């Protein structure tokens, strides 16, 4: 089903299902005698959502494909690179003295529960009300407790989330670490710019933001449809092409540089190499040579 201006979702449908898919990948990477990740809550959350394909993936009941991008090893390495990048960013911000963190479109993110933080750190999670309620309730039932002061902001990012964030206790005069993981491709071009405008307005000097950096100008125009068709071969029924917003847009690096941020982009190849991996030999593996992971600091 195509996106609309006021569409909603839970964790088994539409954009929400992609959050469950990401959690399933983290669960797989956390398995085995030498796991690449350590996320004890990913698998229980996936099972609680109950999407059959993702549960079977976690339980090893779906055979690995020979697709260079979607075989089990490639998926494990990709999610490991992605998760470690944002984890390292998170902990480096804490080590630098940042005590206010905001996760935009938090989905099934478990950083509030699995990463250590000093007393006095406030972590805000923003997402749709059904998503926030499900994760909070499920993790409580599992006996999970956040390692820091977790504050939830149950609101759609298309609404007035800056006001809701302030009402939850957020202080824009303090430096903030923002995480926008796996988010930008689900936003129209103007909504992406508006998101960065709001983040910039709420960010004191020394604040930072991390997100994926995508350069769509160097890949084929039908990349979303290709990815949808290939993911269906491993049992996924998510129509990614209907969820992504393609077409021209500002790159995150260019837009943030123009709004007072000092930007650094780690290319996909560099990020993989840092962990001893090699980017799959596939045109959809990196979204172009200029794509990768971005971290920026407000000057």
C-alpha positions in Angstrom: 0.0 0.0 0.0 1.4 3.4 -1.0 2.2 6.0 1.6 -0.2 8.8 2.4 0.2 12.0 4.4 -1.6 10.7 7.5 -0.8 6.9 7.3 -0.2 5.0 10.6 1.3 1.7 11.4 2.1 -0.9 14.0 5.2 -3.0 14.2 3.7 -5.7 11.9 2.7 -3.4 9.0 4.0 -0.7 6.7 7.1 1.3 8.0 6.7 -0.4 11.4 7.5 -3.8 9.9 10.8 -2.6 8.7 11.7 -1.8 12.3 10.9 -5.4 13.1 13.0 -6.6 10.2 16.0 -4.6 11.6 15.5 -6.1 15.0 15.4 -9.5 13.4 18.8 -8.8 11.8 20.2 -7.7 15.2 18.9 -10.9 16.7 20.6 -13.0 14.1 23.9 -11.1 14.6 23.6 -11.7 18.4 23.4 -15.5 17.9 26.1 -18.2 17.9 29.2 -19.0 19.9 31.0 -15.8 18.5 28.2 -13.3 18.0 29.0 -10.0 16.3 26.4 -8.1 18.4 25.0 -8.3 21.9 21.3 -7.5 21.9 19.5 -9.8 24.2 16.2 -8.0 23.6 16.0 -8.2 19.8 14.8 -11.8 19.4 12.1 -11.5 22.2 10.8 -8.3 20.6 10.6 -9.9 17.2 8.7 -12.9 18.6 6.4 -10.7 20.4 5.5 -8.8 17.2 4.8 -12.2 15.6 5.5 -11.6 11.9 6.0 -15.2 10.7 8.9 -14.5 8.3 10.9 -12.6 10.8 10.4 -15.2 13.5 11.5 -17.9 11.1 14.6 -15.8 10.2 15.6 -15.5 13.9 15.0 -19.2 14.5 17.0 -20.2 11.4 14.1 -21.8 9.7 14.6 -19.9 6.4 17.5 -21.2 4.3 20.2 -18.7 3.3 20.0 -17.5 -0.2 22.8 -17.0 -2.7 21.9 -13.3 -3.1 25.1 -11.3 -2.4 23.1 -8.7 -0.5 20.5 -10.8 1.3 22.3 -14.0 2.3 22.5 -14.6 6.1 26.2 -13.7 6.3 25.8 -10.5 4.3 22.8 -9.4 6.4 24.7 -10.1 9.6 27.7 -8.1 8.5 25.5 -5.2 7.3 23.5 -4.9 10.5 26.7 -5.2 12.6 28.4 -2.3 10.8 25.2 -0.2 11.1 24.6 -1.0 14.8 28.2 -0.6 15.8 28.4 2.8 14.1 25.4 4.2 16.0 26.5 2.5 19.3 30.0 3.9 19.1 28.6 7.3 18.2 26.2 7.1 21.2 29.0 6.1 23.7 31.4 8.7 22.3 28.8 11.4 22.9 28.4 10.2 26.5 32.1 10.2 27.0 32.2 13.8 25.7 29.8 14.8 28.4 26.5 14.8 26.5 23.7 13.9 28.9 20.7 14.3 26.6 20.0 11.8 23.8 17.1 11.8 21.3 16.3 8.8 19.2 14.0 9.8 16.3 11.6 7.1 15.1 12.9 4.8 17.7 11.0 1.7 16.6 12.5 -1.4 18.3 15.8 0.3 19.3 17.1 -1.1 22.5 20.0 1.2 23.3 18.2 2.5 26.4 18.3 -1.0 27.7 21.6 -2.4 26.6 24.1 0.5 26.6 25.6 1.8 29.9 25.2 5.5 30.7 26.1 7.7 33.7 23.4 8.8 36.2 21.7 11.9 35.0 21.6 10.9 31.3 18.1 11.4 29.8 17.2 9.4 26.7 14.2 10.4 24.7 12.5 8.0 22.3 10.1 9.5 19.7 7.8 7.3 17.7 4.1 6.6 16.9 2.0 5.9 20.0 1.3 2.2 19.2 5.0 1.6 18.6 6.1 3.2 21.9 3.3 1.4 23.9 4.1 -2.0 22.4 7.9 -1.9 23.0 7.6 -0.4 26.5 5.0 -3.0 27.6 6.8 -5.9 26.0 10.2 -5.1 27.5 8.6 -4.5 30.9 7.0 -8.0 30.7 10.4 -9.4 29.8 11.9 -7.9 33.0 14.0 -5.4 31.0 14.9 -2.2 32.7 16.5 0.9 31.0 20.0 1.7 32.0 19.2 5.5 32.0 16.3 7.7 32.5 14.2 6.8 29.4 11.5 9.2 28.4 9.0 8.3 25.7 7.5 10.9 23.3 4.5 9.2 21.6 4.0 11.3 18.6 4.3 11.1 14.8 7.3 13.0 13.4 4.8 14.7 11.0 3.2 16.4 14.0 4.6 19.0 16.4 7.1 16.7 18.0 9.5 19.6 19.1 6.8 20.9 21.5 6.0 17.3 22.7 9.7 16.7 23.3 10.1 19.9 25.4 7.0 19.0 27.4 8.7 15.6 28.2 11.5 17.5 29.8 13.9 18.1 26.9 16.1 21.2 27.4 17.3 22.8 24.1 20.0 24.8 26.0 21.9 21.5 26.7 24.0 19.7 24.1 22.1 16.8 22.6 23.1 13.6 20.7 20.5 12.9 18.0 20.1 9.5 16.3 18.2 9.2 13.0 18.9 5.6 12.2 17.1 4.1 9.2 14.8 7.1 8.9 15.6 9.5 6.1 14.5 7.2 3.2 11.0 7.0 4.7 10.6 10.8 4.6 9.7 12.9 1.6 12.4 15.4 0.6 10.7 18.4 2.2 10.0 16.4 5.4 13.7 15.5 5.6 14.7 19.2 5.4 12.1 20.1 8.0 13.4 17.4 10.3 16.9 18.8 10.1 15.5 22.4 10.5 13.8 21.3 13.8 16.8 19.4 15.0 19.0 22.4 14.3 16.7 24.8 16.1 16.7 22.5 19.2 20.4 22.0 19.2 22.8 23.9 21.4 26.4 24.3 20.4 28.2 21.0 20.7 25.2 19.0 19.9 25.7 16.1 17.4 23.6 14.0 15.0 24.2 10.6 13.4 22.4 9.2 10.4 22.9 7.2 7.2 24.2 9.2 4.3 22.7 8.3 0.9 23.8 9.6 -2.5 21.0 8.4 -4.7 22.4 10.1 -7.8 24.8 7.3 -8.4 22.5 4.3 -8.4 19.7 3.1 -10.7 16.3 4.8 -10.5 14.6 1.5 -9.9 16.7 0.6 -6.9 13.7 0.4 -4.5 11.8 -2.0 -6.8 14.9 -4.1 -7.2 15.3 -4.4 -3.4 11.6 -5.3 -3.0 11.7 -8.0 -5.5 14.9 -9.5 -4.1 13.7 -9.4 -0.5 10.6 -11.3 -1.5 12.8 -14.3 -2.4 13.6 -14.8 1.3 9.9 -14.6 2.3 9.4 -10.9 3.0 6.1 -9.4 2.0 7.1 -5.8 2.7 6.7 -3.7 -0.4 9.7 -1.5 0.2 9.2 0.4 -3.1 5.9 1.7 -1.7 7.4 2.8 1.6 10.6 4.6 0.4 10.5 8.1 -0.9 12.8 8.3 -3.9 13.7 11.1 -6.2 15.8 14.2 -5.8 16.6 15.5 -2.4 19.3 17.4 -0.5 21.9 15.1 0.9 22.1 15.1 4.7 25.7 16.3 4.5 25.0 19.3 2.2 21.9 20.4 4.2 23.5 20.2 7.6 26.7 22.0 6.5 24.5 24.8 5.3 22.9 25.0 8.7 25.9 25.3 11.0 27.0 21.7 11.4 30.6 20.3 11.0 30.0 17.1 9.0 32.0 13.9 8.7 30.9 11.0 6.4 32.3 7.5 6.8 31.8 5.7 3.5 30.2 2.3 3.5 33.5 0.8 2.3 35.4 2.5 5.2 32.8 1.4 7.7 33.0 -2.2 6.6 36.7 -2.2 6.6 36.9 -0.9 10.1 35.3 -4.2 11.2 37.2 -6.5 8.9 34.4 -6.9 6.4 34.2 -6.3 2.7 31.2 -4.6 1.1 29.2 -7.1 -1.0 29.8 -6.9 -4.7 26.4 -5.6 -5.5 25.1 -2.3 -6.9 22.6 -1.9 -4.0 25.1 -2.6 -1.2 26.3 0.9 -0.7 23.9 3.3 -2.5 26.8 4.8 -4.3 30.4 5.7 -3.6 29.5 8.8 -1.6 27.1 7.0 0.7 27.7 5.6 4.2 27.3 7.0 7.7 27.2 10.6 8.8 28.1 12.3 12.1 27.9 16.0 12.5 28.5 18.5 15.3 26.8 21.8 15.8 29.3 24.7 15.7 
